Amino acid sequence: MSITMVMPISVETIPLARLTLAFAPVVAVVVVLWKWKLDYKSALHAMVRMLVQLLLIGYLLVFLFEEENALVILCALSVMLLASSWIALRNLTIPLRIALPKALLAIGLGGSLVLWTVTQGVLKLDPWFAPAKMIPLAGMIFATAMNSVSLAGERVQAELSRDVRFEDARAVALKAALIPITNSLFAVGLVSLPGMMTGQILSGVSPFIAARYQIMVMCMIFGAAGISAALFLVATRADFRVGESE
């Protein structure tokens, strides 16, 4: 017996006037940052970038989803990889010219391995570059890898500044990089229903089917986070040795 369940639910378009209400908590946080003499300008900059990027991405995705050219999709994935690698290094003291190639290697190798496993092994996309699935999945994977590399780099840097041995600092850094996704693994289904699963259920997909896709997503983001962070820590050992206690 099929477990497919049809739920004729339409998704409401949020009017712009109501959408502005979502910025009320943002303003509150920015005010707190300003009052506490913290870097509120960085938060404002991030919010403005988010607005511009999301307003533009809709138009870009329409083009990409209709594109049947594998080269165009590979170019889009390359831009995503470069952007995620650059953003991951914002808080590190290692010169960008040294750290960027290693971040590209870590996120590119770790993320691409997971992306290929999911799209070609689990989903068996046809064609292999099917944009409507490849682009969103790549975005989730590269973003997760970006965050884990950033957390790992910042933590190992902090540990080494206290003259901790590199091997010990590396272990602490990898553990710290995996905290967000590990917490998500514990919380999923109990504290939260992840966005992908919620979206599928709202669109009428059976919760049983949505759960399978969410299992795939949780595995892929855990794998991308761990592999990319580990590769980055290995690749940058010589660059972080300044603070190591010999």
N, C-alpha and C positions, 0 to 999 in steps of 0.2 A: 504494500500500500504506500502510495506516495505521501511524503510529509510536507509537500509544498502547500502553503497556505496563502491564498490571495486576499489581500486587505486593501480595498480601494480607497487609499488615503492620498489626498492631494497635499502637496507642500505649499504653504502660503508664502508668497513673496512679501518680505518685510518692507513696509513703507520707509522711506528715508527719514521721515520725521520721527518715527519710532526708533529707528536704528540709532539715532543720535543719543538716545537715553542710555545706550550701552556704554557710552563714554563717561558717564557720571562716576563710576568707580575708578576709572582711569584718572580723572581729574583729582579725585580724593587722594590717590596714591602719589601723584605728582606734587600735590600741595604738601603732603607729609615729607617727601624727599626734600622739597625746597625749605621747609621749616627746620628740618634737621640738618641743613647745610650739606646735603648729599648731592650726587650728580643727577639732578632732575633733568638737565638738558639732554643727557644720553637717553633717558626714558622718552622724552618728547621726540627726539630724533628717531628712535625706534618706532614709535607710534606713527609718525608721519610716513616713514618708509613703508610700514605695514599697509597703510591706507593706499599709497600710490601703487605698491606692488600688487595688492589684491584687486584694485580697480583695473589694472592693466592685464592681469593674468587671465581674466575671463575672456578677453578678446584673443589673447595668444592661444589659450587652450582650444578655443573653437577652431582656430587654424590648424593646430597640431593634431587634434582628434580627427580632422577630415583629411589629413595628409597621409598619403600612401607611400611615402619615400623614406626608406630606412635610414638614408644618410641624414635627412633632416632630423629625425628622431635621435640619432646618435649625437648630432650637434647639440640638440637640446639637453641631452643627458650630460654632455661634456660641460656645458655652461653651469648646470646644476652642481656638478662635481667641483668645478673650480670655485664657485661661489661658496659652497659649504666648507671647502678646505680653507679658504681665506677667512671666513667668519670665525671658524673654530680657533684661530690663532690670535684673536683680538687681545686676550689678557696674558699672553706669554711674552717673556723678555727675550726669547731667542729671535735673532734677526729674521725678518720675513723671507729673505732670499735663501736662508738655510732651512727654515721650518716649513715653508710652503711646499717644496717638492716632497717632503716626507709626509706631510698631511695628505697631499694628493695621492701618494702611494698607499697610505693606510686606509683612507676612506675609499679610494678608487678600487683597491684590491679587495678589501673586506666587503664593501658595499656591492661591488659588481658580482662577487662570488655568491652572495646571498640573493641578489636580484636575479641572476641567471638560474639559480636553483629553484626559486619560487615561480618565475615566469615560464621557464622551459620544462622544469621537472614536475612541479605541482599543478600549475594551471595549463601548461602546454599551449601557449598562445599561438594562434594562427591568424595572420602571419606572426612570426616570432617577435616583431616589434610593435604589435597592436597598440597604437598610441593611447587609447582610452584606458588601458590597463597598465601599460608600461610606465607612462609618465607619473600617474599618482603613486604607484608602488615605489618607483625610484625616488620620488620626493620624500616618502616616508622613511625609506632606508637611508638615504643620504643625510636627511635631517637628524635622524637618530645617531648615525655615525659621527656627524658633526658635533653634537652635544657631548657624546662620550669622549671624543678626542679632546674637546675643550676642557671638560672636567678632569680628565686624566692628566693633561698637560699642566693645568693650573695646580692640581694637588701635588704632583711629583715635584713641581717647582717649589711649592711651599715646604714640603718635607725636606728637600735638599738644602733649603736655606737654613734649616735647623741642624745641619750636619748629620742627617740620617744617611746611612748607607744606601746606595742606589737600589740594590735588590729589595731592601725593606720599603723604600719610598715607592718603588714601582708596584709592589704588592698592594700597598695602601691606596695608591692612585687608581689602580684597576678596580679595586673594590668600591672606591668612591664613585667611579665612572658608571658602575653598574647599579648603584643604589636606586636611581629613578625608575629604571625598567624593572628591577627586581621588586620594588614596591608595587609597581603596576601589575606584575604577575600575581602577587599576593592579593591585591585588591580587586582584580577583574572578576565581575560576577557577584562580588559581595558588597563592595563600596561603590563601584561604578560600572556602567555599561559603556564600553569604548565607543568612540565616534563612528567608526566604520560599522560596527554591529548595530548601533542605534539607527544609523542612516538606512541600512538595509531593512531593518524591521519596519521603519516608518514608510518605506517604499513598497511594502507588501511581501517581503521575503519571509519565509518561515524562520522562526527563531532557531530551529535546529540547523538549518542551512547556514544562517548568519553566524552561528557559533563555530562552525567549521572554518569559515573564512577568518573569523577573529583568532582562532587558534593558530592559523597560518601566519597572520599578522604578528601576533605576539612572539612566535618563534623567530620570525625574520628580523624583528627589531632587536630582540635579545642577541641574536647571532651577529647582526651588523654592529651593534654597540660593543660587544666583547671583542670581536675579531679586530675591528678598526682601532679600538683603544690599545689593545695589546701590540698591534703592529706599530703604532705610533710611538709607544713607549720603548719598544726595541730599537726602532729606527733612530730615535733622538737621544739614545743613551750618551753618546759622546758629547752632545750639545748641552746636556744637563749636568755633566760631571763637575762643573765649577763648584757646586755646593756639596759634592760628595766628600765624605770623610774617608780618607785613604787608610 
